[in-house]
Amino acid sequence: MPPSSPSDLFWTALSPLLQQLEALGWVLEGLATYYYWCVGWATGVALLLLCGLVLAESTDDRGGLTLMPDVMSRLRSWVNEHLESIATGPSEATPTEQ
């Protein structure tokens, strides 16, 4: 068997590192491809949920649409009501639950 040249020894030592870098490149390429797809779906679902919330809050008890002059105040009051119920926790009963 002939002795290896210095360049063969150099590339033999570096080939595992180059293979790992190539594999990392494939992983990063896959993540970059599907990242935008996931962000797009998450944005779409969030917009649908927000539209559903606004629509649910804009209907009156009779089921008809009402005019909402101040959507943000209704949204804030809805969030505050739900945050208060979460903050009280399940151990404390509200007066309406008793």
C-alpha positions as CSV (number, residue, x, y, z in Angstrom):
1,M,0.0,0.0,0.0
2,P,1.5,3.3,-1.0
3,P,1.9,6.0,1.6
4,S,-0.8,8.7,1.7
5,S,-0.1,12.1,0.5
6,P,-0.4,15.0,2.9
7,S,-3.5,16.3,1.1
8,D,-5.2,12.8,1.5
9,L,-4.5,12.9,5.2
10,F,-5.9,16.4,5.5
11,W,-9.1,15.5,3.6
12,T,-9.5,12.3,5.5
13,A,-9.3,14.1,8.8
14,L,-11.8,16.8,7.7
15,S,-14.3,14.7,5.9
16,P,-16.5,13.9,9.0
17,L,-16.7,17.6,9.8
18,L,-17.7,18.4,6.3
19,Q,-20.3,15.7,6.3
20,Q,-21.8,17.2,9.5
21,L,-21.8,20.7,8.1
22,E,-23.6,19.3,5.0
23,A,-26.2,17.6,7.2
24,L,-26.7,20.8,9.2
25,G,-27.2,22.7,6.0
26,W,-30.0,20.3,4.9
27,V,-31.7,20.7,8.4
28,L,-31.5,24.5,8.2
29,E,-32.9,24.5,4.7
30,G,-35.8,22.3,5.8
31,L,-36.5,24.6,8.8
32,A,-36.4,27.7,6.6
33,T,-38.8,26.1,4.2
34,Y,-41.4,25.1,6.7
35,Y,-41.0,28.0,9.1
36,Y,-43.0,30.4,6.8
37,W,-45.7,27.7,6.3
38,C,-46.1,27.3,10.1
39,V,-46.1,31.1,10.7
40,G,-48.7,31.5,8.0
41,W,-51.0,28.9,9.5
42,A,-50.6,30.3,13.0
43,T,-51.4,33.8,11.7
44,G,-54.5,32.6,9.8
45,V,-55.8,30.7,12.9
46,A,-55.2,33.7,15.1
47,L,-57.1,36.0,12.7
48,L,-60.0,33.5,12.5
49,L,-60.2,33.3,16.2
50,L,-60.1,37.1,16.6
51,C,-62.8,37.5,14.0
52,G,-64.9,34.9,15.7
53,L,-64.5,36.7,19.0
54,V,-65.4,40.1,17.6
55,L,-68.4,38.6,15.9
56,A,-69.5,36.8,19.0
57,E,-69.2,40.0,21.1
58,S,-71.0,42.0,18.4
59,T,-74.2,40.0,18.6
60,D,-76.9,40.8,21.1
61,D,-78.9,38.3,23.2
62,R,-81.5,38.0,20.4
63,G,-78.9,36.8,17.9
64,G,-78.9,39.8,15.7
65,L,-75.9,42.0,14.9
66,T,-75.7,45.3,16.7
67,L,-73.5,48.3,16.0
68,M,-70.3,48.3,17.9
69,P,-69.0,51.9,18.2
70,D,-66.1,50.9,20.4
71,V,-64.8,47.4,19.6
72,M,-61.6,47.9,21.7
73,S,-63.5,48.7,24.9
74,R,-65.7,45.6,24.5
75,L,-62.6,43.5,23.7
76,R,-60.8,44.8,26.8
77,S,-63.8,44.2,29.0
78,W,-64.1,40.6,27.7
79,V,-60.4,40.0,28.4
80,N,-60.7,41.5,31.8
81,E,-63.6,39.3,32.7
82,H,-61.9,36.2,31.6
83,L,-58.6,37.2,33.3
84,E,-60.4,37.8,36.6
85,S,-62.0,34.4,36.4
86,I,-58.6,32.8,35.8
87,A,-56.9,34.9,38.6
88,T,-59.5,33.8,41.2
89,G,-58.7,30.2,40.4
90,P,-61.0,27.1,40.7
91,S,-60.9,27.1,44.5
92,E,-62.7,30.4,45.0
93,A,-66.3,30.4,43.7
94,T,-67.8,33.5,42.3
95,P,-71.1,34.7,43.6
96,T,-72.9,33.6,40.4
97,E,-71.6,30.0,40.8
98,Q,-72.9,29.6,44.4
